[in-house]
Amino acid sequence: MKISSLLSSFLLAFATFIPSTPALGSTKVVLSATNPTDMQRFEVVEFDVKDVWQSLGVDSGSNIIVKDLYNQEVPYQITHDGKLLVEMSVRPHGKARFMVEQGIPQPMRSYVDGYFSHWRADDFTWENDICAYRAYGPALQRSGEKAFGFDVWMKSTNELDVRRRYQLHREACDERDELRRRGLNADVAFDSKSFHIDHGRGLDCYNVGPSLGCGTPALMLGDSIVMPWAFKDYKVLDNGPLRLTFELEYPEVVVDGQRVVEHRLVTLDKGAHFNRMTVWYDGLTRPMNVCSGVVLHSEEPIDLSLSSTYVAYCDPTDSPERHNFQIYVATVYPDGINRTRMLKDLWHKQQGIVGNAVGIKRGLKAGERWTYWFGASWCKSGTADKAAWLQQIGTFVNNCKAPIETSVETR
């Protein structure tokens, strides 16, 4: 054997016993999440991404990979306000750990989306894997149609579906118009693609009209609700894969002599039944009461539940006899609310509106931010009945009061 070959074999064998030296910036960081409650938790958890980058010893904005204890990559998100989001399950009084390292992550599926539709009437529609919601925009207000509150679209798929529904519904409208021009019956063609019919993935069967819809905030004058109308501008701040955040700004209106501009900041996470709403008003010259709530379409006392921490309602849908299910809606106030009550609406009974059930916060000041939660579900997205809905609300309130405890550690 040649000396050069022998030397090469020796060096190769020796190299296998030399531990590899970590490259610069390869420090691993541990994300720890502790569950302080007696209940299993499964939710999107927040960490300070600046702490993660600092612990890794890398520049802010550097790409990272998050792995579980099986060394498998998991989806994550870095938000506009500096949060690192990871969805995790944590057993009762247990601790979950995830490893973070510098690197290029694999492509991640998104479970949330926000979509602006010029075609439909300047709708802004958003969704997660459980439910979809809609806010009405400038074109609808210009048309004169009075639809004030948030709309709800039911889902029976965990896939993003809003953009698909708009496309199919637009095709349905075009086909209907063409058939009508030809003097033909258009009902069957329209119903085959309309998002008002359930084709196996959910539907829009919630009636909003001149009401709060599901979860909308509003100023109050005495016992009267000052109904907001359509938003003026929107801005998407985060759009997946785990969290959607957007802001709506409303046109200036005069309320009791005050020139007021309303702002709403909405956040929806993967797997969440409830949106986080933060609302504030510019231009108030004195404190005013503000409310949020849900529209009522029935007078059955059993359908409405009022508590110091929530307003919950079983909505009969826009066609109870044909749908034969209920939509479960709620506004939730984990820190409590000054008062919950039902406010009757004597002017819109012909539109099926009985009133609005609201939670009232007293004395909101100019620029003061008020945060609460709102959401919806049905029997095909994990809420079998009213009892299940109230239990989900109760669990959510308890979890808000005992959040997952987090830390960022270096190894």
N, C-alpha and C positions, 0 to 999 in steps of 0.2 A: 504493500500500500504506500502510495506517495505521502510524504510528510505533509504536503499542503492539504490533502484529503483528510488525513488524520486530525490535523489541526482544526479543520472546518467541522468535523464530527464532534470533536471535543467542545468547541465553542457553542455548537447547537445544543448539545446535551446540557452544558453548564447554564445556558440561557433559560432552559425550561425550569430551573430551580431558583431563578432570580425573580422576586415579586415585582409586578409591574408598578411603575411609579405613576400616581394619579396626575393627569394633565392639569394644567392651570385652569381653575374654575370648575373642577370636577367634584368638588365637595358635595356630599349628600346632605340634604336637610330633611328633617322629619316633621311632618304635620301631625299634631296630636289633637284629638277631639274627644272630650269626656262627656258622657251623658249623666247629668245629675239626678235623673228621675227614675221611677220604678217601671217605666214603659219603654219598649223598643222604639228607637227613633230612626227615621229614614228621611233625609232632607238635604237640601243644598246648604253647605256650611261655608262661612266666610273666614278668610285669613287676610292679614295685611301683606300685600304682595311686596311692599318695600322691605319688610322684615325678611322675606324669603330671598330676594335678590341680594340683600346685604349679607345674609348668612351664607349664601353660596359664594360670595365674593365676586359677583359679576355686576356688570353695568345694569342700570334700570332699563327695562324694556327687552332684556335678553330672553331668548327662547328657553323654555323649560319643559321638562317631562315629569309627569306625576305618575307614580306606580303604587300599586297595592302591595301587600306583603307576599303575594305570589309572584311578584316582579312583573305584573301585567300593567300596561299603560291604562289609565283611566281618563275620561274626559274632564276637562277643567275649563275655566274661563277667567280672564283678567278683565275687570270692569273699568268703566270710565272714571270711577271714584277710587281706584286703587285697591280693589278687593280681589283676592284669589278665591275662586269658587270651586268647590269639589263636592259632588254628591256622595253621601256616605250613609251607611247604616251603622248604628252604635247600640250595642245591647244595653239593657238596664244597668246603670251604674258601671258601665264598662268604658273602655277607651279604644278608639280606632286610630291606627297610624298609617300614614302614607309617606312614601319617599319621594323627594324632589331632587332632580339633578338637571344640570344644564344640557340642552340638546334640542333637536327638532322633533316635535311630537308628530304622531300619526294623524291623518285627517280625522276629524271628529264630527259625528252626526249632530245636527242641531235639533233641539226639542221645543224651541220657542221661535216665534216670528212675528214681526209687525209689518203691516202692508197698507199702503195708501192707494186707494182706487179712485182715480179721476172719473172713470166711466160710471160708477154707481151713484155718485153724488158727493164726491170728495170724502168717502168713508175712510176712517183709519180703523183697521181691524187687526186684532192681535190674538195670539193663541199660544197655548202650551200643549202638552200631550193629553190634557184632560178636558179643556173647554176653550171656547173662543168668544171674543167680545168685540163690540163695535161702537165707535164714537162717530157722531155725525158732523160733517164739515161744512165749509162755506157754501157749496153748491146747493145743499139741501135747504139752508136758510134762505138763500136767494129765491128758491122755488116757492117759499111760503109754507112748506109742510112743517107742521109743528111736532117734531120728535126731539125731545129734550135730553132724555137720559141715555145711559149706556144700554146697548142691546146685548143679548146673549145668544150664542150659537152653540147648540149641543153637539158633542162629539162622541163617537163610539170607536174611534181609532186613535192610537197614540202617534200616528204619523201627522206631519204638518199637512193641513188640508184646505186652508182658507184660499190660497191663490187658485188652487184647482177648482174650488166651488165657484169663485167669481168667473173663471173662464167658462165653465159649463153653463152657468146661469146666463152669461152674456150670449152664448150660443143658443140657449133656449129662447131668449128674447128675440134674437134675430130670426130664428126659425118660425116663431109664433107670428111675428110681424109679416113675414113673407107669406105664410099660409093665409093670414087674414086678408092680405092684398089680393090673393087669388080666390077669396070667398070660401075658403075651406076651414073646417074645424081645427083649431090650433091647440086645444086643451091637452091632448095626449102628448103631443110633441113637447109642449112646454113643461108639463109635469115630469117628463122623463129625465130632465136635466136641472130643473129648478132647485135652488138650495132651500126652498120652503118644504120640500118633500124629502123624507129619509130614504136614501138609496143604499143604505148599509154602512154609512160613515157618519151619520148625524144630520142635523138640519137646523134651520132658523124657524122656530115656532113660538117666539117670545114677543109679546105685544108691548111696545114702548109708548108711542104716542106722546101727548103732552104730560109727561110724568117724569119721575126720577129714574125710571127703568131699574137697572140693577146697580146700586152702589154709588149713584151720582151725588156729589155735594151741592149745596145751595145755601145762599144767605136767606135769612128769615126776617120778616117784618111782622111782629106779633105772632099770631098763629098761622100766618100765611107764608108759603114757600115762594121765594123769588126764583122762578124757574130759569136756569141757564138755557142757552140755545146751542148753536153750533160753534165749534172751535174755529179760531182764525188761523193759527199756525201750529205746526207740530215739529218735533225734533226727536229723532231716535238716538239715544245715547249708548245703549247696549242692545245687541241683537244676536244672542246665542253664543255658544250652544246651550247654556244652562239658564241664562237670565235675559229677559227683555226689560229695558228701561226706556221710557219715552216721556216727553213733556208736551203738554197741550197749553196753549195760551188762548184766552177768549177775548172777544172784542170788548172795548170799553162800554160800560152801560151806566146809566144813572140810577142809583138805588137810594131813595130817600134823600135826594139832594147831593149824594156823593158820587163822584166819577170813579168807578171801580173797574179794575182789571183782574180777572181770575187766572190763576196758574194751577195746573195739576201735574204732578209727577207720579207716574204709575210704574210699578215693578211687578213682574210675574216670573216665577221660577218654574223650572221643570218639576213636575209631580205635585205642584201646589194647587189646592182648591181655591186659594184666596190671593187676590192682588193686593199689593200694598199701595195705598193712596196717600199722598201728601198734597194738601191744598193750602194755598195762601192767596191773600187779596191785597193788591196795591190800591191806594187811594182812599181807604177808609179814614174818616176823620174822627170816628168814635168807635168803641167796641160794639160788635154786633153778634147776635146769635147766628150760628151756622148749623146745618143739619146734613145728614146723609141717610139714604134709606133705599127702599124698594117699592115699586108700584104694586098695588093690590087690585086683583081682578075678581075677587070673590068676597063674600061677606060671611063666610063660614068661620066662626071663632077658632075652630080646631086647626085651620090652615096657618094661623099667625102665632108666633112665639116671640114675646118680648122679655128681655132680661137686662140686667145692669151692664152686660158685656156684649150683647148682640141683639140684632133684629133678624129673625128668620121667618121665611114664608114658603109655603108650598103652592106654587103657581099652577093654574089649571091648563096652561098653554093657550094658543089662539084658537084651538078647535078641540075641546076636551073629548067630544064624542068620537071623533075620528082618531085622535092620537092615543087616548086612553093611558096617559102617564102624566106625571107632574114634573115641573122644573123646580128644583130646590135652590133658593137664592138667599143671600144674607149679607148684612154689613156687620162687622165684628170690631169690638173696641176692647182689646185685651187689658188696657189700663182703666177701663170703666168709662162711663159717659154720664153726663148730668141727668139726662132723662130719655126714655124711649116711649113713644106713643104712636097712635094711629091718627092721621089727619084726613078727614073725609074730603072728597072732591065731589061737589054737587053739580059740577058743570060739564063733566065728560062721561056721564054714565052711558050715553049712546055709543061711546067708543070702548065700552067695557071696563072703564076705570072707576073703581070704587073709592080709591084714595091712595095715600102713601104712608107706609110705616117708617118712622124715622128715629134716629138717635140724635139728640140735640146737645151741642156744645155751646155753653154760654160765654159771651164776652170775648169773641175773637178780635184781636187787634190787627191793625195794618201790618202786613209783612209777617205776622205770626204764623208759623207752620203747624198745621193740624194733621196728624197721621192716624189712619184707621185702615181697615181691610174690608174687601168685598169679594164675593165670588158666587159661583153657581155650579150645579151638578145635576145628574139625573140617573135613572136606573141603569143606563148602559155605560156609565163611566165611574162605577164604583160606589154609588149611593143608592141602596136598595129602596129606602123609604124615609119617612120623616124622622123616625127614631135614629136611623143611621146618620142622617144629616146633622141632627142635634149632637150626636156623639162626636162626629168629626169636628164640629165647631168647638165643643168642649175640650177635645184633645188639643186643638190648635191653640186655644186660649191658654191652656196649661203649659204648652210648650213655649209660648211667647214669654210666659212668666219665669220659665226655667230654661234659658237658652243653652245650647251646647257650648261648653267651655273649650277654648282653643289655645294652642301655643305653637310656636315655631322653634324647633331645636336643631342644633348642628351635631353631626356625627363625623 
